[in-house]
Every structure is written in structure tokens, then in C-alpha cells.
Amino acid sequence: MNSTWYNVTVVLLWVASMSWLISQKVMPALLVGEPPSYRTIVKAKQEEPLVGWSMALNDRQVGWALNTTSPLPRNMTEVRSLVHFDDLPLEEMTPTWLRSLLIPESGWPEGLQLEAKGTLVFDPLERLSQFVSSVGFQGMDDVVKVRGTLDGSELTLSVRSGDFTYETELKVPQEALLSDGLSPQTNLPGLREGQTWNVRIYSPLRPPTNPIEILQATVEESKTILWDGRLVETWLVVYRNDPGAGTANARTPRGKLWVHDDGTVLKQEAMLFGSTMTFVRLSGEEAAALAESVGDWE
């Protein structure tokens, strides 16, 4: 008798746990599809290897950006980015800890140019294997540099700023997406309303001992925007603080992307030290002209 009830209880518990697993883990993926992965993102980047952007800070034009994708030996892929500020509003764009490295005794410089460079290298299976992100100011290259190497789920990370060097090792899921916080995202294929995924954001402008933060991305709704002189239907992707981090402003948007149905990111906003940085994708002809005027920027 007791054995019968025990068996029934075990079966009921198993059914309950499997019901939760299916409803929470399996059904969402079946209904809205898998979120973007490096495999789909890298393939989309390879189809459009040059992307250009106009850039504004709080609705004021301040510069431009370029993204390039190129093959490497042994079927690897390199993705590079360059973000150029023509006139950097230093007080708005730099954290307190970095200002001490930049401010001369005479005070804040005017017309200061900043360049942020990023490189990502993907292995033949479109898995991220290493990345580098750095910022430099006129006359001062690589003021801060972040370098990461991935070996499975092991991330070896180093941050260098002047004589200061910080190194650490972190565990990250093998399918985790890592993104440069200073570089616009070019492609997010296969979006559907309701998809949610986590992104690990790294940036040389973050505190050296805490260069990575986790944000949650959600495809919230369909939005019509004006791009390149025409109305375009897009998916609105909103980035917020990871709910598991327990921050008070977890629901406040940290960034937004407007993504065409084919996965092309047309517009992107990022909150940076209380300011809104906006990237708007250029046409192919405009991007080619910009790249020609810039020349080699490796």
C-alpha cells in the first residue's frame, strides 16, 4: 500500500517537473524561435563585410563608425570596428576614474578626438575565440585596452591602463554572446517578438576591475522607423540590466536596437554615463565612401 502511494507520488512529481521544463524552456523556443547566435550573426556579417554609421550624442552629430568583416587563414573570421568622435565632450563621455589620465593642468581640452577600436576573431565554427577593445585620444593611443581569450567556457581577461594591469579568469557559457559596449551591432538575424537572451558587455570605459556586465535583450515589438528616406518595419530590441543582478533600475532601458526583418540593424541607441549615443546605419554607397576617406585604420 505504502509502496503504491510512493510510486504515484514520484510519478506526479516527475510529471510536474517535466511540465515546468517544457513550458519554461522548450515551448518558448518552439513558439518564438532560437535567439541570435554567433553562427547566424557571423554568416550575416560575411554577406555585408563593410558597414558605416553616422553617430550622434544627445541628438548632436559627433562622429562616425565603421565595421568590417574579413576572412583569416584556417577558415577563421575577423570583425573589426572603429568609432571616431570628431569633438569629444569629455565631461559627458568619460568615467571619473579615467578623467585623471586625460585632464592636463590647464583644464579640459577643447575639440578632443577619441577613437575606439575593436577586434573579434571567430574560429571555423563561428565561435568567438578572442577579442580586443581599446580607446585612444589624440596623441595618446590605447589609453585603456581590454583583451580577452576564450577556451571553451574559460575566459581569460586582461585590462591595461598606463602602468596599471588587471588580469582575471571568468566562467562564461559556451553559447554566451559577448559584445563591445563602444561598437554598434550590425546584424541580429532570426528575430521574433518575445525572444530573450543575455549579452555580456565589455568596454574599456568600465572600471578596470569590473570590465564586463550582463544585460538582458528582449524583442519587444514591431516598430516603423524612417531610414534612408523611407519607412521601414523593424523589430525593437531593448537591453536592460540583468534581472538577476538585483539592481534597483533593472527595468530602465540601457540600449535599443531597431532591426530589419532580414536581421540588419538600422539604428542603435546606447546609454553612456547619462548621455544617449545614437548610431544610424549608412547606405552601402555612403559606407564605401566613408571607408575610402578613412583609409587603413588597423
C-alpha positions in Angstrom: 0.0 0.0 0.0 2.7 2.5 1.0 4.8 1.4 -1.9 1.9 2.2 -4.3 1.4 5.7 -2.9 5.1 6.3 -3.0 5.3 5.3 -6.7 2.3 7.5 -7.5 3.9 10.5 -5.7 7.2 10.0 -7.6 5.3 9.9 -11.0 3.3 13.0 -10.1 6.5 14.9 -9.1 8.1 13.8 -12.4 5.1 15.0 -14.4 5.1 18.3 -12.6 8.8 18.9 -13.2 8.6 17.9 -16.8 5.6 20.2 -17.3 7.6 23.1 -15.9 10.6 22.3 -18.1 8.5 22.1 -21.3 6.5 25.3 -20.5 9.5 27.4 -19.4 12.4 26.0 -21.6 11.1 24.1 -24.6 7.8 25.9 -25.6 9.3 29.4 -25.7 12.0 28.3 -28.2 9.4 26.5 -30.3 7.0 29.4 -30.4 9.4 32.3 -31.0 12.5 30.5 -32.3 16.0 30.5 -31.0 17.6 33.9 -30.2 20.6 35.1 -32.3 23.8 33.1 -32.1 27.4 33.7 -33.3 26.8 31.2 -36.0 23.9 33.2 -37.6 25.5 36.6 -36.8 28.9 35.9 -38.4 27.2 34.5 -41.5 25.2 37.7 -41.8 28.3 39.8 -41.3 30.1 37.9 -44.1 27.3 38.8 -46.5 27.9 42.6 -45.9 31.5 43.0 -44.9 31.5 46.8 -44.7 29.0 48.8 -42.7 29.2 52.5 -41.9 27.3 54.6 -39.3 26.6 58.2 -38.5 26.9 59.0 -34.8 25.2 61.5 -32.6 25.4 62.2 -28.9 22.2 63.6 -27.3 21.0 64.5 -30.9 24.2 66.3 -31.8 26.4 64.9 -34.6 29.7 64.0 -33.1 31.3 61.4 -35.5 31.1 58.2 -37.4 31.8 54.5 -37.1 32.9 51.6 -39.4 32.6 47.8 -39.1 34.4 45.4 -41.4 34.4 41.6 -41.7 37.2 39.7 -43.4 38.4 36.1 -43.7 41.5 34.9 -41.9 43.7 31.9 -42.6 42.4 28.4 -41.5 38.8 29.4 -42.1 38.7 32.0 -39.3 36.9 35.3 -39.4 37.9 38.7 -38.1 35.4 41.5 -37.3 36.9 45.0 -36.7 35.3 48.2 -35.6 36.3 51.9 -35.5 34.3 54.5 -33.7 35.5 58.1 -34.2 34.4 61.2 -32.2 35.3 64.4 -34.0 34.7 66.6 -30.9 34.5 64.6 -27.7 32.5 66.2 -24.8 35.0 64.9 -22.3 32.8 65.5 -19.2 29.9 63.6 -20.7 31.8 60.7 -22.2 34.4 59.6 -19.7 34.1 58.0 -16.3 35.6 59.7 -13.2 38.5 57.2 -12.9 39.6 57.9 -16.5 39.5 61.7 -16.3 42.6 61.8 -14.1 44.6 60.3 -17.0 43.3 62.9 -19.5 42.9 66.3 -17.9 46.0 68.4 -18.2 46.8 71.1 -15.6 45.5 73.7 -17.8 42.0 72.2 -17.7 39.6 70.4 -20.1 40.9 70.4 -23.7 38.6 71.6 -26.4 37.9 69.7 -29.6 39.3 66.4 -28.2 39.1 63.5 -30.6 38.5 60.0 -29.4 38.8 56.7 -31.3 37.6 53.3 -30.0 38.8 50.3 -31.8 37.6 46.7 -31.5 38.6 43.3 -33.0 36.8 40.0 -32.6 38.2 36.7 -34.0 35.9 33.7 -34.7 37.1 30.2 -35.2 36.0 28.0 -38.1 32.8 27.0 -36.2 31.9 30.7 -35.8 32.7 30.6 -32.1 34.4 33.7 -30.5 38.0 32.9 -29.7 39.5 36.3 -28.8 38.6 40.0 -28.7 40.4 43.3 -28.1 38.8 46.7 -27.3 40.7 49.9 -26.8 40.2 53.7 -26.6 42.7 56.3 -27.6 42.8 60.1 -27.6 44.7 62.4 -29.9 48.3 61.9 -29.2 47.5 59.0 -26.8 46.9 55.6 -28.4 45.4 52.8 -26.4 44.8 54.7 -23.2 42.8 51.7 -22.0 42.9 48.3 -23.6 40.7 45.2 -22.8 41.8 41.8 -24.2 40.0 38.5 -23.8 40.8 34.9 -24.9 38.2 32.2 -24.8 38.9 28.5 -24.4 35.6 26.7 -24.2 33.8 28.3 -21.2 37.1 29.8 -19.8 37.6 33.5 -20.4 41.0 34.9 -19.7 40.6 38.7 -19.4 43.2 41.5 -19.1 42.8 45.2 -18.8 45.7 47.7 -19.2 45.7 51.4 -18.5 49.0 53.1 -18.2 51.1 51.3 -15.7 48.0 49.5 -14.3 47.3 46.0 -15.4 44.4 43.8 -14.2 44.0 40.1 -15.1 41.3 37.6 -14.2 39.7 34.4 -15.4 35.9 34.0 -15.7 33.5 31.3 -16.5 31.1 32.1 -19.3 28.6 29.8 -21.1 30.0 28.5 -24.4 27.0 29.9 -26.3 27.1 33.3 -24.5 27.2 36.4 -26.6 29.9 39.0 -25.8 29.7 42.5 -27.3 31.9 45.6 -27.3 30.0 48.3 -25.5 31.5 51.0 -27.7 30.8 49.4 -31.1 27.4 49.2 -32.9 25.9 45.8 -33.6 25.5 45.2 -37.3 23.3 42.1 -37.5 20.8 40.1 -35.4 19.2 37.5 -37.7 16.1 35.5 -37.0 14.3 37.8 -34.5 10.8 37.1 -33.3 8.7 39.0 -30.8 9.2 37.7 -27.3 12.7 36.3 -27.7 15.0 37.0 -24.7 18.7 36.4 -24.3 21.6 37.6 -22.2 24.6 39.6 -23.6 27.9 40.2 -21.8 29.1 43.7 -22.5 32.8 44.6 -22.2 34.2 48.1 -22.5 37.5 49.9 -21.8 35.4 52.7 -20.3 34.1 50.4 -17.5 36.1 50.2 -14.2 39.2 48.1 -14.9 38.4 45.6 -12.1 34.9 45.1 -13.5 35.1 45.4 -17.3 32.1 43.1 -18.0 28.4 43.4 -17.2 25.4 41.3 -18.2 22.4 42.8 -19.9 19.2 41.1 -21.0 17.9 41.7 -24.5 14.3 41.3 -25.4 12.5 41.6 -28.7 9.6 43.7 -27.5 7.5 44.8 -30.5 7.4 45.8 -34.2 8.2 49.4 -34.9 8.1 51.6 -38.1 11.1 54.0 -38.5 12.3 56.4 -41.1 15.6 55.2 -42.5 17.4 56.2 -45.7 14.4 58.3 -46.7 11.8 55.6 -46.4 9.6 54.0 -43.8 10.9 50.6 -42.7 9.3 47.9 -40.5 11.7 46.8 -37.7 11.9 44.7 -34.6 12.6 46.8 -31.5 15.2 45.1 -29.2 15.6 46.6 -25.8 18.6 46.0 -23.5 18.1 46.2 -19.7 20.1 45.2 -16.7 20.0 41.6 -15.9 17.1 41.0 -13.5 19.2 38.6 -11.5 21.7 41.4 -10.7 19.2 42.8 -8.2 19.7 46.4 -9.3 17.0 49.0 -8.4 16.7 50.2 -12.0 16.6 46.8 -13.7 13.7 47.8 -16.0 15.3 51.0 -17.2 16.4 50.6 -20.9 20.2 50.6 -21.3 20.1 50.4 -25.0 17.8 49.9 -28.0 18.2 48.4 -31.5 15.9 48.7 -34.5 16.4 45.6 -36.6 15.0 45.0 -40.1 13.3 41.6 -40.6 16.4 40.3 -42.5 18.5 40.9 -39.4 20.1 44.2 -40.5 20.5 46.6 -37.6 19.4 50.0 -38.9 19.6 52.1 -35.8 21.0 51.7 -32.3 20.9 53.7 -29.1 23.2 53.2 -26.1 23.1 55.0 -22.7 26.6 56.1 -21.8 27.2 58.0 -18.5 23.7 59.6 -18.7 24.0 60.5 -22.4 22.3 58.9 -25.3 24.7 57.7 -28.1 22.8 57.0 -31.4 24.2 55.1 -34.4 22.3 55.2 -37.7 23.3 52.9 -40.5 24.6 54.4 -43.7 23.7 53.2 -47.1 26.2 50.9 -48.9 27.4 53.7 -51.1 27.9 56.1 -48.1 29.7 53.4 -46.1 32.1 52.8 -49.1 32.8 56.5 -49.4 33.5 56.8 -45.7 35.8 53.8 -45.7 37.8 55.3 -48.7 38.2 58.6 -46.9 39.4 57.0 -43.7 41.9 54.6 -45.4 43.8 51.9 -43.4 42.9 52.2 -39.7 44.4 49.0 -38.4 
